[in-house]
Amino acid sequence: MNKLTDFRNRIDTIDGRLIDILRKRFDIVEDVGDYKRLTMGTAFSYIDPIREYDLLEKQIAIAASIYMEPQMIKNLYRNLISFANFHEDQNLKIHIPSDISLDGIRIISLYYPIPMCYISSNFAFNNVSNSDIFCIEYRNLNAYIDFLRDNMLYIYHIEENSEKKDRSIIFCCKISKLYDKHNGIFIFANHEKQITKCDFSEYKINLEDDCFTLLGSSAPCIF
Ligand SMILES: C=C(O[C@@H]1C=C(C(=O)O)C=C[C@H]1O)C(=O)O
């Protein structure tokens, strides 16, 4: 056996193990999805950008400590996670029905496919902290992560156009904050990710758990 064949055999052995490990990872991700679906009801969201962010940071740090290229690990994980996420979420679309007024809701700019605050990398932070709903590119998450953790609920990923090669993520204020700020009316995305204007009279609010329930129904009905 020549040297090249020997090298390649060793690579093939490792690749075989890699596929096996990836299969095991996907199996667990599927179990997580089932678990979330079961425990979160219509609040179900398969994607958890903050967990993804933490995971990526951790793997990048480990990679750097053993002299591996962080960008490679980043790309690898983002592909891996997107793949897991998108087959679950790809049929969901957000739209605002034309008869819904967004009066009283702070919107900073218009961004396809829904009006919302769109955060670019140089956006001033104090504009963010007043927003009800906003969209942020994944690559800019870093600057806002603490704020997001404390104040926002994740709603939805939007696939960017392929030139930008990034995904955007829509977050929404926690319900308790919306309630305080708008005194009865705000917009929300239901489990089909349609945006609807909400009047609190129809809902039982549970500010402690940051959720609300349609009166006369046991099903939680937000996000
Ligand atoms: C597996 C999960 O669900 C999704 C998939 C993730 C992954 O592939 O590691 C991470 C976060 C979520 O977007 C989870 O929440 O842990």
The ligand as an ORCA input file, in Angstrom:
! r2SCAN-3c Opt
* xyz 0 1
  C     -31.493     20.902     19.958
  C     -32.095     22.066     20.196
  O     -32.887     22.709     19.213
  C     -32.296     23.483     18.190
  C     -31.090     22.857     17.617
  C     -29.855     23.103     18.166
  C     -28.667     22.277     17.799
  O     -28.671     21.655     16.719
  O     -27.715     22.204     18.618
  C     -29.702     24.152     19.099
  C     -30.719     24.952     19.445
  C     -32.020     24.865     18.785
  O     -32.075     25.832     17.782
  C     -31.977     22.734     21.534
  O     -32.747     23.672     21.830
  O     -31.105     22.339     22.329
*
